[in-house]
Amino acid sequence: MKPTTILLATTAALATIACNAENGAENGAKNGGSAAGGNAAPVEAVAPPENGDWTEVVTQTPKGSFRMGNPDADVALVEFGSMTCPACANFDENGVPQLIDDYVKTGRVSFEFRNYVRDPFDITAALIARCNGAQGFFPLTRALFKGQREWIEKIQSAPEAQLLAVQNMGPERQFLEIARLADFQKWAAMRGVPTAKSSQCLTDREEINQLVQMNADATTEYPRLPGTPSFAINGKLLEQASTWETLEPKIREALGN
């Protein structure tokens, strides 16, 4: 795929999907509480793997996404998430800790994150998050969500002429330049991704193509994908479930609780 084709494909895919925060979704579970309430029965666990912790079992799927937890879990939860989406950052802060502690660790629920890239800045952050492979993906993704506001502000504070020049670059340079604006490489080096390695990741044509293809696959599989974050359970796209408060009851229902 030629560089211009990559950019055109990305732009076309992003035009149909917005962050749920932009669609007026409420920021649920702000206090980090469980939507099921304190009286909900604990989920019955299955035998853990040899290392004793299902959250340490992380693999890359054939679709290019990353999955945490028991690959044979009763409930396969998929999040379609954007690194530049405030609603996704909110879910990561207020939903993911409970999801991991109360459900993934039991071995009854697996958690798969599929990057849905909405713009070149999103692609850049995703390339950094994916750079250390399966074991680094979730820690880096969560750290990027935690610092989302700061690194987006760094990009936005760049001179307009510089931002315009970056937008006109091909992918062999564009994502590396965006990473420099956001100070991603220094940030990543402090988290175990050497600068030379992140430079390779930011210019990896195959990985860039895969991110674009993941967008196309998502909208083909789920033509009514409403925005990010969106969720699917056991292959079925959920409606009105973009916060932890609205998602957790659907997880418990799928578990039969």
Summary of the structure (lengths in Angstrom):
residues: 257
radius of gyration: 18.1
end to end distance: 47.0
largest distance: 56.9
contacts: 849
relative contact order: 0.20
helix: 51%
strand: 11%
